[in-house]
Every structure is written in C-alpha cells, then in structure tokens.
C-alpha cells in the first residue's frame, strides 16, 4: 500500500508509474484538449515502455471531433470497456472524483491511484497526488513528470502536450515565462503549432455563426453584481446548439468574457436531455500573475458545487433560467461582503 502523498514534486508519481504493470488513464467528463492531450501523452510513454494502457472518459460517448487527430487516439477505449481491475489508475486534469462521472468506480479496482492535475480546487483523492496549481495546464505538469522520469518527449508526445498548453492558456494569453519556454521546446520537435491551434480552437462549422447571433443577442449585464465588479451572462438553450459540437458551445464564453463593464462572465448551457439542468462556465478578469484583486471564480464555483481555477471555473446546477442566475448573483454577493 502506498502512503498518501500530495506534492508538486513528480518523484512519487514517477516511482509508481515506473513500476506499473498495467495502467488506466482517466480523463474528465466533457473532455477538453488538456485532459485528452495529457491522457494520450502518458499512454504513449507507457506503451513505449511495454506497459498495457487504456485511456477513457465517461461521457460523451465519442471524442470531440477537434481532438481526433491527436496522436495516441488508438489507446482510447469506450467507457464500458475500461478494465474493472488495474494495477495503477491515473486521473489527468480532474479536480475531484465527480469529474470522472460513471468511471469513478474504477478507483476501487486499482491497487494505486495517481492524481495529476493543476486545479486549485483539487480534492487530492489519489494515493499519490501530483498537483501543481501554478502550472498553466496538466500537460505542463506531465512535461515535468517525463523529465523527472527520464522519458523523452518526442514529436507525437509534444503534439499532445502542446494541445493542452495552447488551449488552457487561451492561445498563450495566460502564461508565465515558463509557458513560452515549454512551447518553444515542444515546437522544436517539429510539430505544426499553428495547425494544431487552428484545428483545436479556430475551426467551426458555419452553423456556429447563427448560433452566436442568437446567444449573444440574449446576453445581459448586471453592473452591480459581485459588489460592483459586474456580471455579464448569456444562455445557450439546447435548441440553440442543435447539430453543433461541444466546441461551438464552449466557445461562447470567450466572446462573452470580453465585456469591459463586467469582471465576471458566465454562460449557462442547458442540458439536451434535461431542460432544468445547466452546466455553467465562469471567467474572471483576474487572469494573470499579480492580478489577485478581482473575483476568484474558483471560490464561486466551489460554493455552487463545482470547481476550477481562479480565473476559469464551472459547475452544474438545476432550476429555471431565472433561478440559476439568482443563485449565481447570491454567491457572487457572498464573497464581497467583508
Ligand atoms: Mn486543464
């Protein structure tokens, strides 16, 4: 039995992974390029070492289209095919057990669980917790893990690591000095950084434009929210996104958050199967090093049952459109009382 550890130092995780006889890597539900890029990069390293490895996520049933060209997709298996018992289970970019969805039960079938993440709200649910909340992406944490392990970052692995880095930094808007050093190193392997970025972030079907028109046309501004910091929000109703991918829906927050009059932006995304269920994306203007005075949306999201980062977070909630906005306004007011 491994003693529970929690650290930004990769040594304990390296020790477990180097001795692993079989590995399952789990990404979070509604996967993004950071969790999938992390999972596939780790799978490639393990496969190279001769270790049987499966990568999966609980939902949706299929990998988002923008990520299907990532190297290592051959290690992905449908959720129902994930082995019940495994030597080592690794979760990547998951702040809590809940982010594993229906695959959370696989933790019970693993001899050792390793949690690799960069979310400040991470609940340290592994036996070994490699958490670096200063890292800009989970793929950045993995780059340090591979270095400590002595595992080479080849071109295909670099492609996966770059995918997480470019998306989690909003195309390098939110990086520190180390961000660009890592990007430089990954690009030096010969990957097509511009092509990877275009595929992941800058390619949408034509139907995205009328969807944006409807959704942005319904945006509202609450200048008095969060003690005067201001909230801007919009709703994506399920019929707004008919025939569109998650990539189109997830892009809306990046337009809404540019509003000058609000420090906090929210997008309420209605479930396609339950009209009273919403997943909510939050962004704060507090997005860079040394800008610690704005609203911490990780705190707000955690208060509403979710989690995330200081400047980007989310949660799932239930109610009418009016009620879910009211709940958010109440939570924003709470943090501004003292
Ligand atoms: Mn991430």
Boltz pocket constraint, residues with backbone or C-beta under 6 A from the ligand:
constraints:
  - pocket:
      binder: B
      contacts: [[A, 34], [A, 35], [A, 93], [A, 118], [A, 136], [A, 137], [A, 138], [A, 168]]
      max_distance: 6.0
